[in-house]
Amino acid sequence: MWRDEHGVAMVVVLLCATLFLALGGALVAVVNTEATISATFREGVAALAAADAAVARVIADLPAAANLSDALTGAARSTFVDGAAIGPRPLPDGMVLDLGTATNIERCGEVACSDAQMDAVTAERPWGVNNARWQVYGSGWLRDLTPQIGDAPNIYVVVWIGDDPLETDGSPLIDDGDVNAPAHDVVLLRAAAFAAYSVRRTVEVTVRRDGPTVRITSWREIR
């Protein structure tokens, strides 16, 4: 009889140990998940601020541009650049961003774009031949964007420039030459910030240049 009770006690102990291990594992998983969620939220907030900072930085170069068409064709770029407008860039999460591919995705949603694809009317790009043909205008690390901040978050930013899609000239690589036209000296800037945990935040602004003054006339976050 003693041996039978001893066997039952062992079974109960093993069951309790298994239960405690399962509960402990679940607790660890919950804690890790909560930590990841918290870190992702923190990186998202920092990335959104970084995208805004990148826009503010490249806007400073627009007043000095002889004309905005050079920027729209890719012939002129911001002074905030870290190399060619195509090629690989390492990201904070260990992935690699190919700027050429990323630019095509912004232009038409594909890794390679034809004129027909860029001119297609879609929900995201409803202006047809006047759709913005994005060009890389600025790129680099946030720490280089704000060197005065010694402990800047590890975030990579890219800023694209495109023609105001409200122009109706069918020439997205040329700014409206009529100085009296509403779209003259008006461009779009789209900034994407890449942070840890594969976090990305993107903002788009409409910018109007009035001589030495540049004003943001609209702002939106792209999700």
C-alpha positions in Angstrom: 0.0 0.0 0.0 2.8 2.4 0.9 4.4 1.8 -2.5 1.1 2.6 -4.3 0.8 5.9 -2.4 4.4 6.8 -3.1 3.8 6.3 -6.8 0.8 8.6 -6.7 2.8 11.3 -4.9 5.5 11.1 -7.5 2.9 11.5 -10.2 1.4 14.6 -8.4 4.8 16.1 -8.0 5.6 15.7 -11.7 2.3 17.1 -12.7 2.8 20.1 -10.5 6.3 20.6 -11.8 5.1 20.5 -15.4 2.3 23.0 -14.6 4.8 25.4 -12.9 7.1 25.1 -15.9 4.3 25.8 -18.3 3.2 28.8 -16.3 6.8 30.1 -16.0 7.2 29.7 -19.8 4.0 31.6 -20.4 5.0 34.3 -18.1 8.4 34.7 -19.8 6.7 34.8 -23.2 4.3 37.5 -22.0 7.1 39.6 -20.5 9.1 39.3 -23.8 6.1 40.2 -25.9 5.3 43.2 -23.7 8.9 44.3 -23.9 8.9 44.0 -27.7 5.6 45.9 -28.0 7.0 48.7 -25.7 10.3 48.8 -27.7 8.4 48.9 -31.0 6.2 51.7 -29.8 9.2 53.7 -28.7 11.0 53.1 -32.0 7.9 54.2 -33.9 7.6 57.5 -32.0 11.3 58.1 -32.6 11.1 57.2 -36.3 8.1 59.5 -36.9 10.1 62.4 -35.3 13.1 61.5 -37.4 11.0 61.6 -40.6 9.8 65.1 -39.7 13.4 66.1 -38.9 14.6 64.9 -42.3 11.9 66.9 -44.1 12.9 70.0 -42.1 16.6 69.4 -43.0 16.2 69.0 -46.8 13.7 71.9 -47.0 16.6 74.2 -46.1 18.2 73.4 -49.5 15.2 74.3 -51.6 15.6 78.1 -51.6 19.1 77.9 -53.1 18.0 75.6 -56.0 18.1 77.4 -59.3 14.9 75.6 -60.3 13.0 72.7 -58.8 12.9 70.8 -62.1 16.5 69.8 -61.5 15.5 68.2 -58.2 12.5 66.5 -59.9 14.7 64.9 -62.5 17.3 63.8 -59.9 20.0 66.2 -61.3 20.1 68.2 -58.0 19.9 66.7 -54.5 20.0 67.9 -51.0 23.3 68.5 -49.2 22.2 65.8 -46.8 23.2 62.7 -48.7 25.3 59.6 -47.9 26.1 58.5 -51.5 24.5 57.7 -54.8 20.7 57.7 -55.1 20.8 53.9 -55.8 22.6 51.1 -54.1 22.3 49.2 -50.8 22.1 50.8 -47.3 22.3 48.9 -44.0 19.4 49.4 -41.7 19.2 49.3 -37.9 17.5 45.9 -37.8 20.2 44.2 -39.8 18.3 44.3 -43.1 19.6 46.0 -46.2 17.6 48.7 -48.1 18.2 49.0 -51.8 17.5 52.7 -52.6 16.8 52.0 -56.3 14.2 49.3 -55.4 12.7 51.4 -52.6 12.3 54.3 -55.1 10.5 52.1 -57.6 8.1 50.9 -54.9 7.3 54.5 -54.1 6.8 55.2 -57.8 4.6 52.3 -58.8 4.5 49.7 -56.0 6.8 47.3 -57.8 10.5 46.6 -57.8 10.7 47.8 -61.4 8.5 50.5 -63.0 7.5 51.1 -66.6 6.1 54.5 -67.7 2.7 52.9 -68.0 2.9 51.6 -64.4 3.9 55.0 -63.1 1.2 56.7 -65.1 -1.5 54.3 -64.1 -4.5 55.6 -62.1 -4.6 53.8 -58.7 -6.2 54.5 -55.3 -2.8 55.6 -54.0 -1.8 57.4 -57.2 -5.0 58.8 -58.8 -3.4 61.5 -60.9 -2.4 59.4 -63.9 0.4 61.1 -66.0 0.8 63.7 -63.3 1.7 61.1 -60.6 4.8 62.0 -58.8 7.9 60.3 -60.1 9.8 60.2 -56.9 13.5 60.9 -56.9 15.9 60.4 -53.9 16.6 63.9 -52.7 18.3 63.2 -49.3 19.4 60.2 -47.3 21.5 59.3 -44.3 21.6 58.5 -40.6 19.8 60.6 -38.1 23.0 61.0 -36.2 24.5 62.8 -39.2 21.3 64.8 -39.7 21.7 66.1 -36.1 25.4 65.9 -35.2 24.8 68.2 -32.3 22.8 65.5 -30.5 25.4 63.1 -29.1 23.1 60.2 -28.5 20.7 60.3 -31.5 18.5 57.2 -32.0 19.9 54.7 -34.5 17.6 55.5 -37.4 18.1 55.7 -41.2 16.1 58.2 -43.2 15.4 58.7 -46.9 13.6 61.7 -48.4 12.1 61.6 -51.9 10.9 64.6 -53.9 8.1 64.6 -56.5 6.1 67.1 -58.5 2.9 68.5 -57.2 0.3 66.1 -58.7 -2.3 68.9 -58.9 -0.4 70.2 -61.9 -2.1 69.2 -65.1 0.8 69.6 -67.6 1.5 65.9 -67.8 5.1 66.5 -67.1 5.9 65.2 -63.6 9.7 65.8 -64.0 9.2 69.5 -64.8 7.9 72.2 -62.4 5.2 74.4 -63.8 7.1 77.2 -65.4 4.3 79.8 -65.2 5.2 81.9 -62.2 1.5 82.8 -61.8 0.3 79.2 -61.8 -0.8 77.8 -58.4 1.6 74.8 -58.7 4.7 76.8 -59.6 7.5 76.2 -57.1 5.4 73.5 -55.3 6.7 70.0 -54.7 6.0 67.0 -52.5 8.5 65.6 -50.1 8.1 62.0 -48.7 10.4 61.0 -45.9 10.7 57.4 -44.6 12.5 56.6 -41.3 13.8 53.1 -40.6 14.4 52.0 -37.0 15.0 48.9 -35.1 12.5 46.0 -34.9 11.8 46.7 -38.7 9.9 49.8 -37.7 9.2 52.3 -40.5 7.4 55.6 -40.4 6.6 57.7 -43.4 5.4 61.3 -43.8 4.5 63.3 -46.8 4.4 67.1 -47.1 3.5 69.6 -49.7 6.0 72.4 -49.9 5.7 75.8 -51.5 8.8 78.0 -52.3 8.3 81.7 -52.2 11.8 83.1 -53.0 13.9 82.6 -49.9 10.9 81.3 -47.9 9.7 77.7 -47.9 6.3 76.8 -46.4 4.8 73.5 -45.6 1.2 73.7 -46.8 0.1 70.1 -45.9 1.3 67.2 -43.8 0.2 63.6 -43.5 1.5 60.3 -42.2 1.4 57.4 -44.7 0.6 54.1 -43.1 
